[in-house]
Amino acid sequence: MAARPLARIAWRNVRRNWRHSLGSMLSIVVGFIAIGLFSGYIHDLIALQDLWYSEKSMMGHLVVERRGFSTSAGEEDPYAYALREDAQAFIEEFLTSRGKDVEVFTPVLAVSGLASTGRSGVAFVGWAYDAPRAARVRGHWAWNATSGRPLHEAPPNSVVVGNGLASLLDCTPTPAERAQGADGFPIAEVRPFTCRQARLQLTSATEAGQLNVVDPQIVGMLDAGLKDLDSRFLNLPLEVGQRLLDTRVVSFYVVRLADPASAAALGAELAEAGRARGFDLDAGPWQTHEFGDLYRRTMALFNLYRTFVVIIVVTIAGMSVFTTMLKAVNERVREIGTLRSLGYRRPHIVALFTMEAAMLALVAAAVGLAATTALSALIGQAGVSYKAGVASSSVPLTASLLPRVALFATCFLSGVAVLAAVWPARRAARLRIADALGHVA
């Protein structure tokens, strides 16, 4: 018997046995939605983590520093591993010459000391940087102030402090949630705040080992990303930070690239060029830097969690489809006996049920695709957010539908449906016609 007539019969059976078809389709649709939404949620969460580090935390794509700065020796004596003016000139010359690859870069000076508004002092850590260039590195988070305004919109002698640190300094910030849109990105507008003292006194040890003080004006507050860091972190213009430490050095450079995938190659090229000029530089993606240690550990946990849950979801979905299809075919043994009495051979029976299961699965996958797309859009537009672990700000709940996941779900669930149909169909086709006609489901 030709394949085309069998296909027509199979499609007719899908429509005529709609009760069986509906149950099988429902199990495939639910399985498709479960696989699609969970995989999309984990994908979006990982992508957001990457974006938080590269833009919100201003890591860019490439970190350039003197070799040893991020080691324990560099922590004990950061000035010994800082970038002097000659090294800064070389790095900026190199990065400027790669204008097609490098979008923007900024020098960063790590600062620490004691912050006070006149009462008790609070220990702080922070970054001082070129504010206009840093805003370009931050991309979506160029406006990083949850209260007040960011540094690139403020006067030269300004400081932006973390929300937790602001509370310790007798400041009342705007709740961070009001500064974040439903998509998780900041809303660029000035929000009011109050402080007991408008100026913040910062005290730190200079490169020469003496104490120095600056008193910038508090112009805004920011979300530092992590709860612990948020209570100690602040940002300064580079000139103010260098004045506080009485130095011209910088700690490192962060670089935003046109193609993030080129970070490792460009970093290796920069380090090699530096060695030729007598500078021992370390340049590479932030993911491999000490800054990325928490990110690497978080991603390892996410990947383990994703693998574990995906196995569970796929197994449950597969078992559901398998048992539903198996029951649907077993209930049609008498129909198979009738077809055998009309002259259908065993291969025809198996081929017929294989086609029927494949058609049913493809229709169900199409419905599942439409349902998953609609649910994904609905979740994205709902504006739901939640607190996640050590993050100081809310995480928007999204679940994108990924083409590769949709393809996997279609192939996997269709394969399970076909397998579940072929096995009982082969077994029923081997029965004697009389036994098949007398079969009781």
C-alpha positions in Angstrom: 0.0 0.0 0.0 1.4 3.4 -0.9 2.4 5.9 1.7 0.0 8.6 0.5 -3.2 6.7 1.2 -1.9 5.7 4.6 -1.1 9.3 5.3 -4.7 10.3 4.4 -6.1 7.6 6.6 -3.8 8.6 9.5 -4.9 12.2 9.3 -8.6 11.1 9.2 -8.0 8.9 12.3 -6.5 11.9 14.1 -9.6 13.9 13.5 -12.2 11.1 14.0 -10.6 9.8 17.2 -10.5 13.3 18.6 -11.1 12.2 22.2 -7.9 10.1 22.2 -6.2 12.7 20.1 -7.1 15.5 22.6 -5.7 13.7 25.6 -2.5 12.9 23.7 -2.2 16.4 22.3 -2.7 17.9 25.8 0.1 15.9 27.3 2.4 17.0 24.5 1.4 20.7 24.7 1.9 20.7 28.5 5.3 19.0 28.1 6.3 21.6 25.4 5.3 24.5 27.6 7.2 23.1 30.6 10.4 22.5 28.7 10.1 25.8 26.8 9.3 28.1 29.7 11.8 26.6 32.2 14.7 26.7 29.6 13.8 30.2 28.7 13.7 31.3 32.3 17.2 29.9 33.1 18.5 31.4 29.8 17.2 34.9 30.7 18.5 34.7 34.2 22.0 33.8 33.0 21.9 36.5 30.4 20.9 39.0 33.0 23.7 38.0 35.3 26.2 38.5 32.5 24.7 41.9 31.7 24.8 42.9 35.4 28.5 42.3 35.6 29.5 43.8 32.2 27.3 46.9 32.4 25.7 47.4 35.9 29.0 46.6 37.7 30.9 48.3 34.9 33.3 45.4 34.1 33.0 46.0 30.4 34.3 43.1 28.4 38.0 43.4 29.0 40.0 44.2 32.2 43.6 45.5 31.9 45.9 45.8 34.9 49.5 45.3 36.0 50.2 41.6 36.6 49.8 40.8 40.3 47.4 43.6 41.1 44.6 41.2 41.9 46.8 38.8 44.0 47.3 38.9 47.7 50.5 40.8 47.2 48.6 43.4 45.2 46.0 43.7 48.0 48.8 44.3 50.6 50.5 46.9 48.5 48.2 48.2 45.7 50.5 51.1 44.8 53.4 48.7 43.9 51.1 47.0 41.3 49.3 50.2 40.1 49.5 51.5 36.6 51.9 54.5 36.5 51.5 57.3 34.0 53.8 55.8 31.4 51.8 52.5 31.5 48.5 54.5 31.3 49.8 56.3 28.2 50.7 53.0 26.5 47.4 51.4 27.3 45.3 54.3 26.1 47.4 54.6 22.9 46.9 50.9 22.2 43.2 50.9 22.8 42.7 54.1 20.8 44.5 52.5 17.9 41.9 49.7 17.9 39.0 52.0 17.4 37.1 49.4 15.3 37.2 46.9 18.1 37.1 49.2 21.2 33.9 51.2 21.8 35.1 52.9 25.0 37.4 52.4 27.9 38.0 54.2 31.2 40.7 54.1 33.9 39.6 53.1 37.4 41.2 53.8 40.7 40.2 51.6 43.7 39.8 53.7 46.8 39.0 52.8 50.5 38.9 54.5 53.8 36.5 56.1 56.3 33.3 58.0 55.3 31.5 60.4 57.7 28.8 63.1 57.7 29.8 64.4 61.1 28.7 61.6 63.4 30.2 58.1 63.4 32.5 57.0 60.6 31.7 54.1 58.2 34.4 52.1 56.3 34.0 52.4 52.6 35.4 50.9 49.4 34.8 52.4 45.9 35.8 53.2 42.4 37.0 56.5 41.0 36.7 56.8 37.2 36.2 59.0 34.2 32.5 59.6 34.7 31.5 60.3 31.0 33.4 57.4 29.7 32.2 55.1 32.5 28.6 55.9 31.6 29.2 54.6 28.1 30.8 51.4 29.5 27.7 50.8 31.6 25.3 50.9 28.6 21.8 50.2 29.8 22.9 51.3 33.3 24.5 54.6 32.2 22.0 56.2 34.6 22.9 54.1 37.6 21.5 56.4 40.3 18.5 55.1 42.1 18.2 58.5 43.9 19.5 61.9 42.8 21.7 61.8 39.7 24.8 59.8 38.4 28.3 61.2 38.3 28.3 62.1 34.6 25.3 64.4 35.3 26.8 66.0 38.4 29.4 68.7 39.3 33.1 67.6 39.4 33.4 67.4 43.3 30.6 64.8 43.7 30.1 61.4 45.2 27.4 58.7 44.6 27.0 56.2 47.5 25.4 52.8 47.7 21.8 52.7 49.1 23.0 50.7 52.2 25.8 53.1 52.8 23.5 56.0 52.4 21.3 54.7 55.2 24.3 54.4 57.5 25.2 58.0 56.7 21.8 59.4 57.8 20.5 59.7 54.2 17.0 58.7 53.1 17.1 57.3 49.5 14.2 56.7 47.2 13.3 52.9 47.3 15.4 51.2 44.6 12.4 49.5 43.1 11.0 52.8 41.9 14.1 53.4 39.9 13.8 50.1 37.9 11.5 49.4 35.0 9.6 46.2 34.4 12.4 45.1 32.2 15.0 45.4 35.0 16.7 48.4 33.5 17.0 51.7 35.3 14.6 54.6 34.7 16.7 57.7 33.8 15.2 60.4 36.0 16.3 62.5 39.0 14.6 61.2 42.2 14.6 63.2 45.5 16.6 62.1 48.6 17.6 63.8 51.9 20.8 63.6 53.9 21.6 65.1 57.3 24.7 66.6 55.7 25.0 67.4 52.1 28.8 66.9 52.0 30.6 63.6 52.8 34.0 63.6 54.4 36.2 60.9 53.0 39.5 60.0 54.8 42.1 57.7 53.4 45.8 57.0 53.4 47.8 58.5 50.5 50.5 56.7 48.5 53.1 58.3 50.8 51.3 56.9 53.9 49.8 60.1 55.2 46.1 60.8 55.9 44.2 62.9 53.5 40.6 64.2 53.4 38.2 65.3 50.7 34.6 66.5 51.1 32.6 65.8 47.9 28.9 66.5 47.8 26.5 63.6 47.8 24.6 63.9 44.6 23.0 60.4 44.3 22.7 56.9 45.5 23.1 53.6 43.6 22.5 49.9 43.8 25.8 48.2 44.2 24.4 44.8 43.2 25.2 42.8 46.3 23.7 43.4 49.7 27.0 43.4 51.6 28.8 45.6 49.0 25.8 48.0 48.9 26.5 49.1 52.5 30.1 50.1 51.8 30.4 51.1 48.2 30.7 54.5 46.5 31.7 56.1 43.2 33.9 59.2 42.7 35.2 61.1 39.7 38.8 60.0 38.9 40.2 63.5 39.8 38.6 63.4 43.3 39.8 59.9 43.9 43.3 60.8 42.9 43.2 63.9 45.0 42.1 61.8 48.0 45.0 59.4 47.6 47.4 62.1 46.4 48.5 60.1 43.4 48.4 60.0 39.6 48.2 56.2 39.4 45.2 54.1 38.4 44.3 50.6 39.4 43.1 49.1 36.1 41.2 49.8 32.9 37.8 48.5 31.9 37.1 48.2 28.2 33.8 47.8 26.3 34.3 46.1 23.0 32.2 46.0 19.8 32.4 42.2 19.9 32.7 40.7 23.4 33.9 37.4 22.0 37.2 39.2 20.9 38.1 40.1 24.5 40.5 37.2 25.0 42.3 37.7 21.7 42.6 41.5 22.1 43.8 41.1 25.7 46.5 38.7 24.6 47.6 41.1 21.9 47.7 44.0 24.4 49.7 42.0 26.9 52.2 41.0 24.2 52.6 44.6 23.0 53.1 45.7 26.6 55.9 43.2 27.1 57.6 44.5 24.1 57.5 48.0 25.6 58.6 46.8 29.1 55.1 46.7 30.8 54.0 43.5 32.5 50.3 43.7 31.9 47.5 41.2 32.5 44.5 41.7 30.1 41.6 39.4 29.7 37.8 39.0 29.9 36.3 39.8 33.3 34.8 36.3 33.5 38.4 34.9 34.0 39.4 37.7 36.3 39.2 37.8 40.1 36.2 40.1 39.6 34.4 37.2 38.0 34.9 34.7 40.8 31.4 35.0 42.2 30.0 35.0 38.7 31.8 31.7 37.9 30.6 30.1 41.1 27.0 31.3 40.4 27.1 30.0 36.8 28.4 26.6 38.0 25.4 26.4 40.4 23.0 27.6 37.7 24.2 25.0 35.2 24.0 22.2 37.8 20.4 23.4 38.7 19.4 23.7 35.0 20.7 20.2 34.1 19.0 18.6 37.1 15.6 20.3 36.6 15.7 19.9 32.8 16.2 16.1 33.3 13.3 16.0 35.7 11.0 18.1 33.4 12.0 16.2 30.3 11.5 12.9 32.1 8.0 13.8 33.4 7.0 15.2 30.0 8.2 12.2 28.2 6.6 9.8 30.6 3.3 11.7 30.4 3.3 11.6 26.6 4.4 7.9 26.5 1.7 6.7 28.8 -1.0 8.7 27.2 -0.1 7.5 23.7 0.3 4.0 24.9 -3.2 4.0 26.4 -4.7 5.6 23.3 -3.3 2.9 21.0 -4.1 0.0 23.4 -7.7 1.1 23.4 -7.8 0.7 19.6 -6.7 -3.0 19.4 -10.2 -4.0 18.0 -9.7 -1.3 15.3 -6.4 -2.9 14.4 -8.1 -6.3 14.2 -10.7 -4.8 11.9 -8.0 -3.4 9.6 -6.3 -6.7 9.6 -9.5 -8.5 8.5 -9.8 -6.0 5.7 -6.5 -7.0 4.3 -4.0 -4.6 5.9 -0.7 -6.3 6.6 1.3 -5.9 9.8 3.8 -3.3 8.3 0.8 -1.3 7.1 -0.7 -1.2 10.6 2.6 -0.1 12.1 3.2 2.5 9.4 -0.4 3.8 9.9 0.0 4.3 13.6 3.5 5.8 13.2 2.1 8.4 10.8 -0.8 9.1 13.0 1.4 9.6 16.1 3.8 11.8 14.1 0.9 14.0 12.8 -0.7 14.3 16.2 2.7 15.2 17.8 3.4 17.9 15.1 0.0 19.5 15.5 0.4 19.4 19.3 3.9 20.9 19.1 2.5 23.7 16.9 -0.2 24.4 19.6 2.5 24.1 22.3 4.7 26.6 20.4 1.8 29.1 20.1 0.9 28.6 23.8 4.5 29.0 25.0 5.0 32.1 22.9 1.8 33.6 24.3 2.7 32.7 27.9 6.3 34.0 27.4 5.0 37.4 26.2 2.4 37.5 29.1 5.1 36.8 31.7 7.4 39.5 30.2 4.6 42.1 30.2 3.3 41.2 33.7 6.2 43.1 35.3 6.7 40.5 38.0 10.0 40.7 39.9 11.5 38.9 42.9 14.4 39.0 45.3 17.2 36.6 44.4 19.8 35.5 46.9 22.6 38.1 47.7 21.4 40.5 45.0 20.4 43.9 46.5 17.8 44.7 43.8 14.8 42.8 42.4 15.2 40.5 39.4 12.5 40.7 36.6 10.8 37.5 35.8 11.1 36.6 32.1 11.1 33.4 30.1 12.1 33.8 26.5 11.2 31.1 24.0 14.5 29.9 22.4 14.4 28.4 18.9 16.8 25.6 19.8 14.6 24.6 22.8 11.5 24.7 20.6 13.2 22.4 18.1 14.4 20.1 20.8 10.9 19.9 22.5 9.3 19.2 19.1 11.7 16.4 18.2 11.9 14.9 21.6 8.1 14.8 22.3 7.3 13.7 18.7 9.9 10.9 19.1 8.4 9.8 22.3 4.9 9.9 20.8 5.9 7.8 17.8 7.7 5.3 20.0 4.7 5.0 22.3 2.5 4.3 19.3 4.8 1.9 17.4 5.3 -0.5 20.3 1.6 -1.4 21.1 0.8 -1.2 17.4 3.4 -3.9 16.6 2.2 -6.0 19.4 -1.5 -5.7 18.4 -0.6 -6.4 14.8 0.9 -9.7 15.7 -2.3 -10.9 17.4 -4.6 -13.3 15.6 -7.4 -11.4 14.0 -10.0 -13.1 16.1 -8.1 -12.3 19.3 -7.7 -8.6 18.3 -11.4 -8.3 17.4 -12.3 -9.8 20.8 -9.8 -7.6 22.8 -11.2 -5.7 25.7 -9.4 -2.5 26.6 
